[in-house]
Amino acid sequence: MWRDRTNLFISYRQSYSHHPQKKPRYGGPSNGFGDDAGDERRGLMSAGAFEDDGDAVIEMDLLPPRWLDIQDEVTEYLAEISKQNRRLEQLHQKHVLPGFDDDDVKKREEREIEQLTQEITRGFQNCQKAIKRIEKMVRDSKQNGTISKGEETMAKNLKISLASRVGDVSAMFRKKQSAYLKKLRALGGLASPSGLRSPTPVQNPYNDPALQESDADRSFSQSTLLQTAQKRLTHDPNATLIAQREREIEDIAQGIIELANIFQELQTMVIDQGSMLDRIDYNVERMATDVKAADKELTVATGYQKRSVKRKIMLLLVILVAGMFILLSLKLSRKGGSTSPPATPPPAAPEVPPPTFQITARSIRAERQDLAKPSRDWHRRKRRLWRGLEDPALL
């Protein structure tokens, strides 16, 4: 079985924090820089760890309060009760079923049921006694002056926590016993004690429903005992079987009454710390309100976060566009400053279309005339020469 040592560790840590640490002493000289071994030793050893003889002496802190061991004790009791409760529930289901078993089997089952019921009831009583011991230990420690205010508050909180745990388990067991008692009453032919059962008080904010159920179960069990005693006075041919059934009913009813008393005392322990519970309830309500407000703020923050991502992307695109525009402007300005104004180009020569050679009748005639013209000029000069020879005045 595993044991929870969390509270013990917390007690060790809290009790250690009450003692101030002293400046450690070292056996050897220091070189001013320190080494890893020295740092580790300073972190692990407390003040005065090294004595003159060279042996390491570790100062032991105060032991945890004794009432912390009661938590482990109550936890073991509850674990054993839970195991026995499962076994008892199986026997209850088997015992109320109709069958053809002989009386010996039924009696053996009844004895086992009675034994388990008594052991479970005894376990709850042990838990109750253990929880009461916490208060006694705290009171003795206060008289001796060996307990602080924080440890006293811690002990009260532990007592309330254990009382609540035991109360919940005992209430669940009491309900199962009440249901089993009703089945036995139906099998035994007993009428429902509605007239003898005290009415359940009206619920209001100042009444604990658990205490109301406990009072109702107690009154139901007492009425069952009274009705069983009245039926015992009547004569019946099956007196032995009826007496056995009535005895079993009485045992269960008596056990329910004891459980109701235990539960009431445990609830009284919790109610004694009413102001603390009220503060806890107030803190729980405030926590619920704060959690809802925090959820709304987280929703708004999530929306802002999503929108901020989109805005960042848009801003990045705008910056990129502006940067490209600036780079383009710089490039164009540099290109315009480096180039000189262009020189005026020379006038273009008129375009002369290439000559086209068309062979026509006119062109042929002109060519003939061109060919005939030198011959005519030659003939003219020739005639002039002959005339000059004849008439020199003409020359």
Secondary structure, 3 states (H helix, E strand, C coil): CCCCCHHHHHHHHHHHHCCCCCCCCCCCCCCCCCCHHHHHHHHHCCCCCECCCCCECCCCCCCCCCCHHHHHHHHHHHHHHHHHHHHHHHHHHHHCCCCCCCHHHHHHHHHHHHHHHHHHHHHHHHHHHHHHHHHHHHHHHHHHCCCCHHHHHHHHHHHHHHHHHHHHHHHHHHHHHHHHHHHHHHHHCCCCCCCCCCCCCCCCCCCCHHHHHHHHHHHHHHHHHHHHHHHHCCCCCCHHHHHHHHHHHHHHHHHHHHHHHHHHHHHHHHHCCHHHHHHHHHHHHHHHHHHHHHHHHHHHHHHHHHHHHHHHHHHHHHHHHHHHHHHHHHHHHHHHHHCCCCCCCCCCCCCCCCCCCCCCHHHHHHHHHHHHHHHHHHHHHHHHHHHHHHCHHHC
